[in-house]
Amino acid sequence: MQITNETISGKKVIFDSIIDEIKGGLSVPVADLDYLTHTAYVDKRYLPAGTPVYVDLSTRTATVCKSTVALAGSTEQAIRVPKNHHFFAGELLNDGVTSSEISSVTTTASGYDVLATSEALIYAEGTKYAEGSVSGTSTALHLSPNGLTKDEVYLADGNADVAVVTIGSVREVALTYPIPSLYATSLRGTKSLITLV
């Protein structure tokens, strides 16, 4: 008698339930994403499931609502963030209270990038950031998400279609990109009903 043991790795579960979704035919605009970066430290060619997006049905697009989180070692004008972010210099980083222009992005460290900002921001480890639209004290967002991508999407071809969940519950700890409080409020708005669990 021969006894064998086979282990099959499980799939990372993002959604606890999906009640409503837009089943595809939505294009992801990649022009403002760092979608070609592929190094030993990060692969941004893939957009993970559960990424917050703004769906515009009139243009059939699902635009990524950028977010990231502060890592240990940050300062008020030099925020350390995971390397998988899509922020560029010139965009506004919002800490939930204030938006500040990103003056530069330093990518030389192996475990993190540094977003240098023109104004002081909250920088405690775990602080979640969104993309703002007005510099200074403001909670105005560049885009307010109304859905989350259902599946991982390959972006490097420059033409990606995606399905978007608009009603359901998502495991927040399983998400690649954090959901800042301003995004969480928007996801529970009139165009979507996403519950973070």
Wavefront OBJ file of the C-alpha trace (Angstrom):
o trace
v 0.000 0.000 0.000
v 1.310 3.412 -0.956
v 0.126 6.560 0.814
v 0.593 9.846 -0.964
v -0.260 13.352 0.002
v -1.181 15.986 -2.554
v -1.624 19.586 -1.629
v -3.472 21.946 -3.918
v -2.881 25.591 -3.195
v -6.004 27.627 -2.571
v -7.101 30.691 -4.476
v -6.881 34.035 -2.711
v -10.498 34.893 -1.863
v -11.259 38.582 -2.403
v -15.061 38.663 -2.410
v -17.293 37.014 0.191
v -20.291 37.697 -2.016
v -21.064 39.275 -5.366
v -24.637 40.447 -5.771
v -24.293 42.678 -8.834
v -21.556 43.295 -11.368
v -20.888 44.825 -14.741
v -19.810 41.724 -16.621
v -17.132 43.139 -18.875
v -16.884 45.358 -21.873
v -15.309 48.027 -19.681
v -11.916 49.303 -20.825
v -9.200 50.195 -18.309
v -7.443 53.415 -19.402
v -3.757 52.662 -18.867
v -2.224 56.014 -19.857
v -2.024 57.257 -16.246
v -0.823 53.911 -14.828
v 2.733 52.651 -14.459
v 1.662 49.469 -16.251
v 4.919 48.429 -17.946
v 7.150 48.250 -14.861
v 8.402 44.713 -14.286
v 11.498 44.250 -12.111
v 12.829 41.775 -9.583
v 10.947 43.765 -6.908
v 7.570 44.507 -8.486
v 5.350 43.547 -11.428
v 2.821 46.261 -12.312
v 1.731 44.617 -15.569
v -1.172 43.026 -13.680
v -4.050 44.897 -12.041
v -5.232 42.805 -9.082
v -8.797 41.797 -8.280
v -10.413 44.202 -5.827
v -8.789 47.342 -7.245
v -11.058 50.395 -6.734
v -12.274 51.878 -10.030
v -14.555 54.627 -11.272
v -16.969 53.234 -13.861
v -18.271 55.595 -16.538
v -20.928 53.705 -18.485
v -21.227 56.445 -21.115
v -17.632 55.789 -22.225
v -17.529 52.120 -21.081
v -14.395 52.751 -18.978
v -13.251 51.627 -15.529
v -10.576 54.103 -14.432
v -8.314 53.054 -11.557
v -8.749 55.071 -8.369
v -5.174 55.119 -7.093
v -4.405 54.327 -3.471
v -1.438 53.320 -1.347
v -0.374 53.036 2.292
v 2.451 54.522 4.397
v 5.218 52.189 5.520
v 7.498 52.489 8.547
v 10.265 55.060 8.138
v 8.093 57.693 6.433
v 8.368 61.395 7.222
v 5.803 64.164 6.658
v 7.188 65.010 3.192
v 8.824 61.695 2.244
v 6.220 58.938 2.355
v 7.488 55.359 2.003
v 4.960 53.220 0.126
v 4.861 49.688 -1.342
v 6.427 49.472 -4.808
v 3.138 48.370 -6.456
v 1.592 51.880 -6.412
v 0.724 53.757 -9.641
v 1.367 57.349 -8.502
v 3.438 59.760 -10.611
v 5.118 63.100 -9.863
v 2.638 65.939 -10.375
v -0.357 64.000 -8.989
v -1.921 64.824 -5.622
v -1.606 62.490 -2.639
v -4.491 62.815 -0.141
v -4.238 61.570 3.469
v -7.955 62.035 4.190
v -7.529 65.650 5.327
v -4.931 67.264 3.067
v -3.787 66.849 -0.526
v -0.207 67.576 -1.532
v 1.483 67.439 -4.921
v 3.975 64.625 -5.400
v 7.192 66.404 -6.365
v 9.190 63.230 -7.070
v 9.042 59.432 -6.872
v 12.225 57.627 -5.809
v 12.293 53.956 -6.809
v 15.876 52.950 -5.914
v 15.152 50.959 -2.704
v 14.262 47.290 -3.145
v 11.387 47.177 -0.654
v 9.624 50.508 -1.054
v 9.326 53.710 -3.081
v 9.442 57.230 -1.624
v 6.822 59.790 -2.635
v 8.216 63.263 -1.901
v 5.419 65.792 -1.336
v 5.444 69.569 -1.438
v 3.378 69.869 1.775
v 3.373 67.920 5.027
v 0.994 64.944 5.204
v 0.026 62.480 7.912
v 2.702 59.804 7.660
v 2.104 57.271 10.466
v 2.628 53.671 9.368
v -0.658 52.325 7.965
v -2.002 55.716 6.833
v -4.030 55.141 3.660
v -3.752 57.581 0.764
v -6.025 58.356 -2.171
v -5.512 60.559 -5.216
v -6.724 64.068 -4.465
v -7.896 66.783 -6.849
v -7.349 70.039 -4.903
v -4.082 70.954 -3.175
v -4.212 71.927 0.494
v -6.794 71.093 3.133
v -9.384 69.192 1.122
v -11.152 65.864 0.907
v -11.892 66.310 -2.811
v -10.849 63.226 -4.771
v -9.571 62.956 -8.332
v -12.080 60.129 -8.837
v -14.550 58.504 -6.434
v -14.717 54.713 -6.869
v -18.058 53.073 -7.598
v -16.836 49.510 -7.975
v -13.992 47.017 -7.577
v -12.370 44.926 -10.302
v -13.671 41.367 -10.172
v -10.583 39.577 -11.484
v -6.905 40.177 -12.082
v -6.304 41.900 -15.429
v -3.198 41.956 -17.636
v -2.425 45.583 -18.557
v 0.847 45.391 -20.485
v -0.855 44.975 -23.876
v -2.314 48.452 -23.372
v -5.867 47.280 -23.967
v -7.505 45.656 -20.951
v -11.154 44.787 -20.409
v -12.488 44.186 -16.930
v -15.609 43.108 -15.056
v -16.528 45.302 -12.075
v -18.363 44.362 -8.869
v -20.821 47.086 -7.814
v -22.739 45.320 -5.024
v -21.240 42.757 -2.691
v -18.865 42.245 0.203
v -15.073 42.198 -0.013
v -12.370 41.002 2.381
v -10.436 44.183 3.035
v -7.356 42.335 4.332
v -7.129 40.421 1.031
v -6.953 43.555 -1.125
v -3.674 44.561 -2.767
v -4.524 48.272 -2.715
v -5.865 49.801 0.504
v -9.296 51.401 0.691
v -8.932 54.876 2.286
v -11.962 56.056 4.290
v -12.960 58.493 1.515
v -13.057 55.571 -0.953
v -14.992 53.376 1.493
v -17.662 56.078 1.790
v -17.914 56.365 -1.990
v -18.200 52.578 -2.408
v -21.249 52.660 -0.110
v -22.821 55.464 -2.181
v -25.700 55.683 -4.644
v -23.925 53.978 -7.578
v -22.458 51.045 -5.650
v -22.932 49.149 -2.424
v -19.673 47.470 -1.441
v -19.293 46.270 2.143
v -15.773 45.893 3.535
v -15.460 42.927 5.902
l 1 2 3 4 5 6 7 8 9 10 11 12 13 14 15 16 17 18 19 20 21 22 23 24 25 26 27 28 29 30 31 32 33 34 35 36 37 38 39 40 41 42 43 44 45 46 47 48 49 50 51 52 53 54 55 56 57 58 59 60 61 62 63 64 65 66 67 68 69 70 71 72 73 74 75 76 77 78 79 80 81 82 83 84 85 86 87 88 89 90 91 92 93 94 95 96 97 98 99 100 101 102 103 104 105 106 107 108 109 110 111 112 113 114 115 116 117 118 119 120 121 122 123 124 125 126 127 128 129 130 131 132 133 134 135 136 137 138 139 140 141 142 143 144 145 146 147 148 149 150 151 152 153 154 155 156 157 158 159 160 161 162 163 164 165 166 167 168 169 170 171 172 173 174 175 176 177 178 179 180 181 182 183 184 185 186 187 188 189 190 191 192 193 194 195 196 197
